[in-house]
């Protein structure tokens, strides 16, 4: 795989992060600098800098004298992450619903993503790209770059748990919730868009808690 982005460190960060959130680097596995350096065709220095940044952002865990590891999914961590998502997703949705072009955004951007998700809803897999894209579109349109950046980071961390929640994730329920958020944005109802987004985050946490309990009992 070739690195083609602005800087080697930034490119390495994004490429390694993607390997983690997509499950190519499994929880508990060690991340080896030499292997990544060979994979991306760059020197170890930007790889080490990227791993340090990923550790700061919660995607890796550093163990003294042993190196970096993909963190195991922690119930406490996920509760904290979803608690933040509940508040910040609501803020982003409210801001988007209050924009002058809220109806056009819902029609041209959110509706196609909902339709793509509808086409995917018959499958048994976890969240599809349209599901993730729906949230990202709202974050980006909020007009607050720091808010969008924080939510992008939190969203990546929730995806660390996606393999665990596949059995409890309901595509049809997620679709209904996204459709309701889209309709609230289209109507310019900021309070309702915020409420629905917060409830969506809470239900996602509930699905994770059920999956976590099932794993512990197995």
Order of alpha helices (4+ residues) and beta strands (2+ residues): alpha-beta-alpha-alpha-beta-beta-alpha-alpha-alpha-alpha-alpha-alpha-alpha-alpha
